[in-house]
């Protein structure tokens, strides 16, 4: 019950704090889901109403990578939402992911997660990875 209330509270906080103007950019992202690498440091479209995230306790970032559908037509994509929330002085991280490139809504929620720097060889910019077990969602900003 406590986890359910905490999840509802964190989700509400995210909605309340996401009234800022949406910022969009392109950068590399990485998606590994249950051990399978789906996007390997490729250019993705990112967006957030919480930029710059370095200055935020609570933020949500979306990363989207357009890919070919299984029948080689366009219109498919992998995407994830990475979210950080701070509650009572403690940070919480989670990600939601569409799992199937043919689906346009998040189907899989991973929480709690850990974070680490997103290291891209030859790149000096900022990036972060949201990780749990054999799943990893990374984006640069």
C-alpha positions as CSV (number, residue, x, y, z in Angstrom):
1,X,0.0,0.0,0.0
2,X,2.9,2.4,0.8
3,X,4.5,1.7,-2.6
4,X,1.2,2.4,-4.3
5,X,0.7,5.7,-2.5
6,X,4.3,6.7,-3.1
7,X,4.0,5.9,-6.8
8,X,0.8,8.0,-7.1
9,X,2.4,10.9,-5.2
10,X,5.5,10.8,-7.4
11,X,3.4,10.7,-10.6
12,X,1.3,13.6,-9.4
13,X,4.5,15.6,-8.6
14,X,5.8,15.0,-12.1
15,X,2.5,16.3,-13.6
16,X,2.6,19.3,-11.4
17,X,6.2,20.2,-12.2
18,X,5.9,19.7,-16.0
19,X,4.2,22.9,-16.9
20,X,7.4,24.5,-18.3
21,X,8.0,25.1,-22.0
22,X,9.0,21.9,-23.9
23,X,12.7,21.8,-25.1
24,X,13.6,19.5,-28.0
25,X,17.1,18.4,-29.1
26,X,18.9,15.6,-30.9
27,X,21.6,13.5,-29.3
28,X,22.8,10.0,-28.8
29,X,20.7,7.5,-26.9
30,X,21.1,3.9,-25.9
31,X,18.4,1.4,-25.1
32,X,19.1,-2.1,-23.7
33,X,16.1,-4.0,-22.6
34,X,16.4,-7.3,-20.7
35,X,19.9,-7.7,-22.1
36,X,19.1,-7.0,-25.8
37,X,20.6,-3.8,-27.2
38,X,17.9,-2.1,-29.3
39,X,19.5,1.3,-29.9
40,X,23.3,1.5,-29.7
41,X,24.5,5.1,-29.2
42,X,22.5,6.4,-32.2
43,X,21.0,9.8,-32.8
44,X,17.6,10.2,-31.1
45,X,15.0,12.9,-30.6
46,X,14.8,14.1,-27.1
47,X,12.4,16.4,-25.3
48,X,11.7,17.7,-21.8
49,X,9.8,20.5,-20.2
50,X,12.3,20.5,-17.4
51,X,15.5,21.7,-19.0
52,X,18.2,22.2,-17.8
53,X,17.8,19.0,-15.8
54,X,21.1,19.6,-13.9
55,X,19.2,22.3,-12.0
56,X,16.1,20.1,-11.2
57,X,15.2,17.8,-8.4
58,X,12.3,16.5,-10.4
59,X,12.4,16.0,-14.2
60,X,11.1,13.9,-17.1
61,X,12.9,13.4,-20.4
62,X,11.6,11.5,-23.4
63,X,14.0,9.9,-25.9
64,X,12.7,8.6,-29.2
65,X,14.5,6.6,-32.0
66,X,12.7,6.1,-35.3
67,X,13.3,2.7,-36.7
68,X,12.0,0.6,-39.6
69,X,9.0,-1.6,-38.8
70,X,9.4,-5.4,-39.2
71,X,7.9,-5.2,-42.7
72,X,10.6,-2.5,-43.7
73,X,8.1,0.4,-43.7
74,X,8.6,3.6,-41.7
75,X,6.5,4.7,-38.8
76,X,7.9,2.6,-36.0
77,X,10.1,3.8,-33.0
78,X,11.5,2.8,-29.7
79,X,11.1,5.4,-27.0
80,X,11.4,5.8,-23.2
81,X,10.6,8.2,-20.5
82,X,13.3,8.7,-17.9
83,X,12.1,10.4,-14.7
84,X,13.7,11.6,-11.5
85,X,11.8,12.7,-8.4
86,X,12.9,13.9,-5.0
87,X,10.8,13.1,-2.0
88,X,11.7,13.8,1.6
89,X,15.3,14.4,0.6
90,X,15.7,11.2,-1.3
91,X,15.9,10.7,-5.1
92,X,13.9,8.1,-7.0
93,X,14.5,7.1,-10.6
94,X,12.3,5.2,-13.0
95,X,11.8,4.7,-16.7
96,X,8.9,3.6,-18.9
97,X,9.4,2.0,-22.3
98,X,7.3,0.9,-25.2
99,X,9.0,-2.5,-25.6
100,X,7.5,-3.1,-29.1
101,X,8.5,-0.6,-31.8
102,X,5.0,-0.9,-33.3
103,X,3.3,0.4,-30.1
104,X,3.1,4.1,-29.5
105,X,2.6,4.1,-25.7
106,X,4.7,3.0,-22.8
107,X,4.0,-0.6,-21.9
108,X,6.7,-1.4,-19.4
109,X,7.6,0.5,-16.2
110,X,10.9,0.0,-14.4
111,X,11.2,1.2,-10.8
112,X,13.2,1.8,-8.8
113,X,16.3,2.3,-10.9
114,X,19.8,3.5,-10.4
115,X,21.6,6.2,-12.4
116,X,25.1,6.7,-13.7
117,X,27.0,8.8,-16.2
118,X,26.4,8.0,-19.9
119,X,29.9,7.5,-21.3
120,X,30.2,7.8,-25.1
121,X,33.8,7.3,-26.4
122,X,35.0,10.6,-28.0
123,X,32.2,12.7,-26.6
124,X,32.7,15.3,-23.8
125,X,29.1,16.3,-23.2
126,X,26.6,15.4,-20.5
127,X,24.6,12.2,-20.4
128,X,22.9,10.0,-17.9
129,X,21.8,6.3,-17.8
130,X,18.9,4.9,-15.9
131,X,19.7,1.2,-15.1
132,X,18.2,-1.8,-13.4
133,X,19.4,-5.4,-13.8
134,X,20.0,-6.0,-17.6
135,X,18.1,-3.0,-18.8
136,X,19.6,0.4,-19.5
137,X,18.2,3.7,-20.9
138,X,20.7,6.4,-21.7
139,X,20.5,9.9,-23.2
140,X,22.8,12.8,-23.8
141,X,21.7,16.4,-23.2
